[in-house]
């Protein structure tokens, strides 16, 4: 076992594991070691962070990396954190609580597992290999909808347990980094972020064709209210039009595994039916979308 001397015990444990996890990478151990140990030292990380990181479970590693990225992002945005949600026995409530103008905004993070994603899409290309792959956008979107439902239910439990208040804002932060071997963006079949496709019925881009086979109008995004699981069961993609999601103020979407350039690119999507509306312009989002009601329908737009 390699022992890294001259640094704290916690960081030494993390970096020793990372050196074995990334044996051919000279950057990753130092970068992730600093990222995770700083998060641990903040007092906001779960008490079992080091144990889970060093367990060898990749899902737990990337889940904590996502939390650490969010911590650094929110810290850089200048937010104050609520520190009453971490106890020696474990976390007590959502992953983060920040305060804005006296109102608490709770953030619950999740990194969906690649269940149902073709292995060919997840495997990195071999050195010197060049091949074309089809993006499994529906399978990826199913992981998004599953993650949102799980966290929506968890937020409901926190509300029932009086851990969060009905007037508090709640945000589900999803990082899809595990759904690709190397993600360079987070766009679905609509060419909009998955965070939008998972909560509004926006589907593929289509071109109208005349009866004689010629294009007959501009390309448009067509509605898509459900996608099907492998067993044929329909899964809704209109979650922010469903009152059952009224306890969720907004969704954050991300795809990065790191912030080597100092920036976390995130998409923020507001829920028009939320019981507690998240004020616009918060959380330093790269892209922010709202749905404004006009008559009997909503217009989704970027702000």
Secondary structure, 3 states (H helix, E strand, C coil): CCCCCCCCHHHHHHHHHHHHHCCCCCCHHHHHHHHHHHHHHCCCCCCCHHHHHCCCCHHHHHHHHHHHHHHHHHHHCCCEECCCCEECCEECCCCEEEEECCEEEEEEEECCCCCCCCHHHHCCCCCCCCCCCCCCHHHHHHHHHHHHHHHHHHHHHHHHCCCCCCCCEEEEEEECHHHCCCCCCCECCCCCEHHHHCCCCEEEEECCECCCCCECCCCEEEECCEEECCCCCEEECCHHHCHHHCCCCEEEEECCCCCCCCCCCCEEEECCCCCCCCCCCCCCCCEEEEEEEECCEEEEEEC
